[in-house]
Amino acid sequence: MEAMSVGILAHLQGKMPFKELAAKTAANGFSYVQLALAKAISDVDSSLNKLSPGMAQEVGGAFAEKGVRIAVLGCYASLVDLNDDVYRHNVDRFKEHLRNARHFGAPIVATEVGGATDPDRRAEHHERLNRAMEEIVEEAERWGVTVGLEAAQGHLIDSAETLAETLERFPSSCVGVVLDPCNLMNPARFDNQDHTIREAFRLLGPRVVSTHAKDLRREPNGSLKETAAGLGELNYPLFFELLERYKPHGFVTLEAVSEPQMQEAARFVRAGRSAARNHQHT
């Protein structure tokens, strides 16, 4: 039985020159990364208008030489900002990532969409998101790259339902889902987490292009605290069972881990996925 692969958000290993980061990722045993250039790499300027095929191939090549793939480029920027200049900058930066993604060897560029900073202006935030998505989808289709949208608490898209609505509005095959089950939870939903996880796969399963693995535990005051996968109360057996049913061999990337927790969290994910796969084949 081959070992299931697992990835890591590259910057959780620290911000450093890209060749060092590639070597460290390989040494830590991760076969792919989600790479947010500005957060992870110290020796390359990845600000707007600076990306190029040459730079992308240099960075991607350094990871490839170490046997590490860049599964996802993270370009976390609000697509709903009401400030025109900030909005324009963020959309242009995302499009620039899409244009260069394949030179990094990355099939996906991912983001959460941003939060409604002014609850009284939600309609305007939604309008911004739709305008941004029109441009972004066109760019993604032009370059044959997938946009990975991730729902998160506090963002305009904060649930499987709101994400499904956006997918319905933009049915392009270049729009997919980065599924993080913890990001769908609030204290009420966590009480009924199995339903939340099942609904997420029912609504989004066919469109999932990558997943994140962290964990949640309930604090004495009832709030939820993020921790490394395997150290909390998320029903991972259910999550892995559904993941292997909908997207066998899909990307699973560790999030919310400190360096001392990485190996144990990776083992937890590998074991959980293997168990889910064996269960499907019995």
C-alpha positions in Angstrom: 0.0 0.0 0.0 1.6 3.3 -1.1 1.9 6.0 1.5 -0.7 8.7 1.0 0.9 12.1 0.2 0.4 15.2 2.2 1.4 18.8 1.7 2.0 21.9 3.8 1.4 25.7 3.5 5.0 26.6 2.6 5.3 29.6 4.9 4.6 27.6 8.0 8.2 26.4 7.8 9.4 30.1 7.9 10.1 32.8 5.3 13.5 32.2 3.6 15.2 32.1 0.2 13.3 29.8 -2.2 16.1 27.2 -2.6 16.4 26.8 1.2 12.6 26.5 1.4 12.5 23.8 -1.2 15.2 21.8 0.6 13.5 22.2 3.9 10.1 21.1 2.5 11.7 18.0 1.1 13.6 17.3 4.3 10.3 17.6 6.2 8.9 14.9 3.9 6.2 16.9 2.2 5.6 16.1 -1.5 3.8 19.4 -2.4 3.1 22.9 -1.0 0.6 25.6 -1.2 2.9 28.5 -1.9 2.0 32.1 -1.0 5.0 33.9 -2.5 5.0 37.0 -0.4 4.6 35.0 2.9 7.2 32.3 2.1 10.0 33.6 0.0 12.5 36.2 1.2 14.8 36.6 -1.9 12.2 37.3 -4.6 10.0 40.4 -5.0 6.6 39.0 -5.9 4.7 42.4 -5.7 2.4 43.4 -8.5 3.9 43.4 -12.0 7.1 41.6 -10.9 6.1 38.0 -11.7 7.5 36.6 -14.9 7.8 33.1 -16.5 11.6 33.2 -15.8 11.2 33.9 -12.1 8.4 31.3 -11.9 10.4 28.7 -13.6 13.4 29.5 -11.3 11.3 29.0 -8.2 9.3 26.1 -9.5 12.4 24.4 -10.7 14.1 24.7 -7.3 11.1 22.8 -5.7 11.0 20.3 -8.6 14.7 19.5 -8.1 13.9 18.5 -4.5 10.9 16.4 -5.6 8.3 18.9 -4.3 5.4 20.1 -6.4 3.8 23.5 -6.1 0.2 22.2 -5.9 -1.4 25.6 -5.3 -0.3 29.2 -5.4 -1.9 31.1 -2.6 -2.9 34.7 -3.5 -4.9 35.8 -0.5 -6.4 39.1 -1.3 -9.8 40.6 -0.7 -11.8 40.6 -3.9 -14.6 42.6 -2.2 -12.7 45.7 -0.9 -14.8 48.8 -1.4 -11.7 51.0 -1.8 -11.2 51.2 -5.6 -7.4 51.3 -5.5 -7.1 48.3 -3.1 -9.7 46.4 -5.1 -8.0 47.0 -8.4 -4.6 46.1 -7.0 -5.9 42.8 -5.5 -7.7 41.7 -8.7 -4.7 42.6 -10.9 -2.4 40.7 -8.6 -4.6 37.6 -8.6 -4.7 37.7 -12.5 -0.9 38.0 -12.6 -0.7 34.8 -10.5 -3.0 33.1 -12.9 -0.9 34.1 -15.9 2.3 32.8 -14.3 0.9 29.8 -12.4 1.8 27.1 -15.0 5.4 28.3 -15.0 5.6 27.6 -11.3 4.1 24.2 -12.1 0.9 25.1 -10.2 -2.5 24.1 -11.6 -4.4 26.2 -9.0 -4.4 29.7 -7.6 -6.4 30.0 -4.4 -8.0 32.6 -2.2 -10.6 33.4 0.4 -12.7 36.2 -1.0 -12.4 38.7 1.8 -14.8 40.0 4.5 -17.6 42.5 4.4 -15.9 45.3 6.4 -19.2 47.2 6.4 -22.2 45.0 7.2 -24.5 47.8 5.9 -22.9 47.6 2.5 -23.1 43.8 1.9 -24.8 44.4 -1.5 -21.9 46.5 -2.6 -19.4 43.9 -1.4 -21.3 41.2 -3.4 -21.2 43.4 -6.5 -17.5 43.7 -6.1 -17.1 40.0 -5.8 -19.1 39.4 -8.9 -17.1 42.0 -10.9 -13.8 40.5 -9.7 -14.9 36.9 -10.5 -15.9 37.9 -14.1 -12.4 39.2 -14.7 -10.7 36.4 -12.9 -12.7 33.6 -14.6 -11.9 35.0 -18.0 -8.2 35.1 -17.1 -8.2 31.6 -15.7 -9.9 30.2 -18.8 -7.4 32.0 -21.1 -4.5 30.4 -19.3 -6.0 27.0 -18.4 -5.5 27.5 -14.7 -8.0 26.7 -11.9 -9.3 29.3 -9.4 -9.6 27.7 -6.0 -12.2 29.5 -3.8 -12.1 28.9 -0.1 -14.9 29.6 2.3 -14.0 31.0 5.8 -15.7 32.4 8.8 -15.9 36.2 8.7 -15.7 36.3 4.9 -18.4 37.1 2.4 -18.3 33.4 1.4 -18.4 31.7 4.8 -20.3 28.5 4.2 -20.7 25.6 1.7 -24.1 27.2 0.8 -22.6 30.7 0.0 -19.8 29.1 -1.9 -22.2 26.9 -3.9 -24.1 30.1 -4.9 -21.0 31.6 -6.3 -20.2 28.4 -8.2 -23.7 28.5 -9.7 -23.2 32.1 -10.8 -19.8 31.2 -12.4 -20.2 27.7 -13.8 -16.8 27.8 -15.5 -14.9 24.5 -15.2 -11.9 26.8 -14.2 -13.5 27.6 -10.9 -13.0 25.0 -8.1 -13.2 24.7 -4.3 -10.4 24.6 -1.7 -12.3 22.8 1.1 -11.3 23.4 4.7 -13.9 21.8 6.9 -12.8 23.9 9.9 -13.4 27.1 8.0 -17.1 26.1 7.7 -17.5 25.8 11.4 -18.8 28.2 14.0 -19.8 27.1 17.5 -23.4 26.2 16.4 -22.3 24.3 13.3 -19.6 22.5 15.2 -22.4 21.0 17.5 -23.7 19.4 14.3 -20.4 19.0 12.5 -21.2 15.7 10.7 -24.1 17.4 8.9 -21.9 20.4 8.0 -19.2 18.1 6.6 -21.7 16.0 4.6 -23.4 19.1 3.2 -20.1 20.5 2.1 -19.4 17.4 0.1 -22.9 17.2 -1.2 -22.9 20.8 -2.5 -19.2 21.1 -3.4 -17.7 17.6 -3.7 -17.4 17.4 -7.5 -15.7 20.8 -7.6 -13.1 20.3 -4.9 -9.6 20.8 -6.2 -7.7 20.9 -2.9 -8.3 20.6 0.9 -6.8 21.9 4.1 -6.2 19.9 7.2 -6.2 21.6 10.6 -8.4 20.9 13.6 -10.7 22.6 16.1 -11.3 22.1 19.8 -13.9 23.7 22.0 -12.7 26.0 24.7 -14.3 26.1 28.2 -16.1 29.3 27.2 -17.6 27.6 24.1 -15.5 29.3 21.5 -13.5 27.2 19.0 -9.7 27.2 18.9 -7.6 26.1 15.9 -5.0 23.5 16.4 -3.0 20.9 14.3 -4.9 18.1 12.6 -5.4 15.2 15.0 -5.3 17.3 18.1 -8.9 18.5 18.1 -12.4 17.2 17.8 -13.1 17.3 14.1 -14.6 14.1 12.7 -11.7 13.3 10.5 -12.8 9.7 9.7 -15.9 11.1 8.1 -14.0 13.8 6.3 -11.4 11.4 4.9 -14.1 8.9 3.9 -16.0 11.5 1.9 -12.8 12.9 0.4 -11.6 9.5 -0.8 -15.1 8.9 -2.2 -15.3 12.2 -4.1 -11.6 13.0 -4.8 -9.3 10.0 -4.3 -5.6 11.2 -4.2 -6.8 14.8 -3.9 -4.4 17.4 -2.4 -4.5 17.6 1.4 -2.4 20.5 2.8 -1.5 21.0 6.5 -2.5 24.3 8.0 -2.3 25.6 11.6 0.8 23.5 12.5 3.9 24.5 14.3 7.2 22.9 13.3 7.3 20.5 16.2 3.7 19.3 15.3 4.3 18.8 11.5 5.5 15.2 11.5 2.8 14.0 13.8 0.1 15.9 11.9 1.4 14.5 8.6 1.3 10.9 10.0 -2.3 11.5 11.2 -3.4 12.6 7.8 -1.6 9.7 6.0 -3.0 7.1 8.4 -6.5 8.6 8.2 -6.6 8.7 4.4 -5.2 5.1 4.1 -7.8 3.9 6.5 -10.5 5.6 4.5 -9.2 4.1 1.2 -8.9 0.6 2.6 -12.4 0.9 4.0 -13.7 1.9 0.5 -12.0 -1.1 -1.0 -13.3 -3.7 1.4 
